[in-house]
């Protein structure tokens, strides 16, 4: 799929994304995806490639589990 046909930052719950497509669409790095996987993001593997359902990403993002990365709050 060409990059100009993608909506940056938008994940459709009914679509299946390769790990590379998910990272590109969300603008996240490998480390962020690794942290999400450790925190429970479901990744499906087929023929040596990883895939994530949009609904699984949305479920992960909306989960009440604390982020693996600390957030700095300025006062």
C-alpha positions, 0 to 999 in steps of 0.5 A, a space after each residue: 500500500 502506498 504511503 499516501 493512501 495511509 492515514 498516519 496515526 489511524 488504526 482500523 480495528 477490522 484491519 490486520 497490520 504487519 509489524 512494519 506497517 503498524 510502526 510506520 502508521 503510528 510513527 513508533 520505534 522498535 522499542 515501543 513495539 517491544 514494550 507493548 508486546 511485553 505488556 500484553 499486545 497480541 502478535 500473530 505470526 505466519 510464515 515468519 512475519 508478525 501481524 497485529 489486529 487493529 482491535 488488539 492495538 486499540 485494546 492495548 492502548 485503552 488498557 489500564 496497565 501502567 505504561 512501561 515508559 515513565 512520563 515526566 510532568 512539569 510543574 
